[in-house]
Amino acid sequence: MERIKSWTRGHPILAFYIITYAITWGLGFSYIQVLKQQREWLTILASITTCGPALAGIIVTQLENKVQKTNDKKSRWIAF
């Protein structure tokens, strides 16, 4: 995990694009299932897929953050 953190700190923009691509295309199958096969229970995955860039930004920011962490996780989810 330390190697991933150090690599992300060195290449934050590339890490953002890789994570965004993985979230958006990795969960993209849910759109097809919801629209064509009427599987409404996959709507939550479609929502996460739509917000993939925002979620990737949160992940990269947290990995890159060098300031001592507080236990306030509520603010991250409000921003999301």
Summary of the structure (lengths in Angstrom):
residues: 80
radius of gyration: 15.0
end to end distance: 23.7
largest distance: 46.7
contacts: 175
relative contact order: 0.15
helix: 79%
strand: 0%
